[in-house]
């Protein structure tokens, strides 16, 4: 069965991506699984300088998911290029650099430093866990346009806009990204959420509010992907609570070209293998020969 997909001009051997922020730079997971099983890996979010992130506690388990407030902890772009990228390049996977800026200009500077050393760049304008930048950029269509336009000026590889679900109209934001030259979009990032410990009467997260991910957000992700698929003409990377192959199929039917696995990596490191095998069986059982025959093939 042919699982190859073309993501904005880059061929992936299969459509399954390790989502940014859930897979580090692959080293820890490589001790548990063969990371070559993925079509691509989206790196931990990278900033221009090293960033220590938010204070603990910054992860809380809730019904159907987790709330996190990591706050973009990472070693910085130069450390990534010198110390993490060589490891990833040893593997048969495409590399997506997830980049973050606290100003518009920082996105440009990071992109210049990355040059063409990765296969794609994912512009994270949707992180809900930082005070400056992040989601505040991704909820303003004009700011989305300006940042993507700026990154495209510096980029030598295709650019993906990672969008926030914390907006009134995801279609308006997606159209702004496409108008600015984005080669693809990825959605959804986490939803703003909160949980309280009734014994201490304190929030579980030090920052009070964090980002919710996991199977509880899947119906929202499916709706937003469906809406965008019918209103833009660039590829969509779908994510948000994919736990098994049935979830994955649903994302393709909604209009995704690729899918990203996030929260499930913490629960079942072997999910990549199980989901890939499940997709192959579903395609075979239903007489499909490729992902493209499945994409957007929903019967209304």
PEFEN-V905535 format. One record per pair of residues at least 12 apart in sequence whose C-alpha atoms are under 6 Angstrom apart, sorted by the first residue. I is the first residue (numbers start at 0). J is the second residue. If there is no record, write none. Layout:
i->[I | I]
j->[J | J]
This chain:
i->[1 | 7 | 11 | 12 | 13 | 14 | 14 | 15 | 15 | 15 | 15 | 16 | 16 | 16 | 16 | 16 | 17 | 17 | 17 | 17 | 18 | 18 | 18 | 18 | 19 | 19 | 19 | 20 | 21 | 23 | 24 | 35 | 35 | 38 | 39 | 39 | 39 | 40 | 40 | 41 | 41 | 42 | 42 | 44 | 44 | 45 | 45 | 45 | 45 | 46 | 46 | 46 | 47 | 47 | 47 | 48 | 49 | 49 | 49 | 50 | 50 | 51 | 52 | 52 | 52 | 52 | 53 | 53 | 55 | 56 | 56 | 57 | 57 | 63 | 63 | 64 | 64 | 65 | 65 | 66 | 66 | 66 | 67 | 67 | 68 | 68 | 70 | 70 | 94 | 94 | 95 | 95 | 95 | 96 | 96 | 97 | 97 | 98 | 98 | 99 | 101 | 101 | 103 | 107 | 110 | 111 | 115 | 119 | 119 | 120 | 120 | 121 | 121 | 121 | 122 | 122 | 122 | 123 | 124 | 124 | 125 | 125 | 125 | 137 | 138 | 140 | 140 | 144 | 144 | 144 | 147 | 148 | 157 | 158 | 158 | 159 | 159 | 159 | 159 | 160 | 161 | 161 | 161 | 162 | 163 | 164 | 170 | 183 | 183 | 183 | 184 | 185 | 185 | 185 | 186 | 186 | 187 | 187 | 187 | 189 | 189 | 189 | 190 | 190 | 191 | 191 | 192 | 192 | 192 | 192 | 193 | 213 | 213 | 214 | 216 | 217 | 217 | 220 | 225 | 225 | 228 | 234 | 235 | 235 | 236 | 236 | 236 | 237 | 237 | 238 | 238 | 242 | 243 | 244 | 244 | 244 | 251 | 252 | 252 | 252 | 252 | 252 | 253 | 254 | 254]
j->[289 | 182 | 38 | 38 | 38 | 38 | 257 | 37 | 38 | 258 | 259 | 37 | 38 | 39 | 40 | 259 | 40 | 41 | 259 | 260 | 41 | 259 | 260 | 261 | 41 | 42 | 43 | 43 | 261 | 43 | 42 | 91 | 92 | 92 | 92 | 93 | 94 | 94 | 95 | 95 | 96 | 96 | 97 | 97 | 98 | 75 | 76 | 98 | 99 | 75 | 76 | 99 | 75 | 76 | 109 | 75 | 73 | 74 | 75 | 72 | 73 | 72 | 69 | 70 | 71 | 72 | 69 | 70 | 205 | 204 | 205 | 69 | 204 | 214 | 215 | 212 | 213 | 211 | 212 | 209 | 210 | 211 | 209 | 210 | 128 | 209 | 128 | 129 | 117 | 118 | 118 | 119 | 120 | 120 | 121 | 121 | 122 | 122 | 123 | 123 | 131 | 132 | 146 | 150 | 154 | 153 | 155 | 156 | 157 | 158 | 159 | 158 | 159 | 160 | 159 | 160 | 161 | 161 | 136 | 137 | 137 | 162 | 163 | 163 | 166 | 172 | 175 | 175 | 176 | 179 | 179 | 179 | 182 | 181 | 182 | 181 | 182 | 183 | 184 | 184 | 184 | 185 | 186 | 186 | 188 | 187 | 227 | 233 | 234 | 235 | 235 | 235 | 236 | 237 | 237 | 238 | 220 | 238 | 239 | 210 | 211 | 212 | 210 | 211 | 209 | 210 | 208 | 209 | 210 | 211 | 208 | 240 | 262 | 240 | 239 | 239 | 240 | 239 | 253 | 254 | 254 | 256 | 255 | 256 | 255 | 257 | 258 | 255 | 258 | 258 | 259 | 263 | 274 | 274 | 277 | 278 | 294 | 293 | 294 | 295 | 296 | 297 | 295 | 294 | 295]
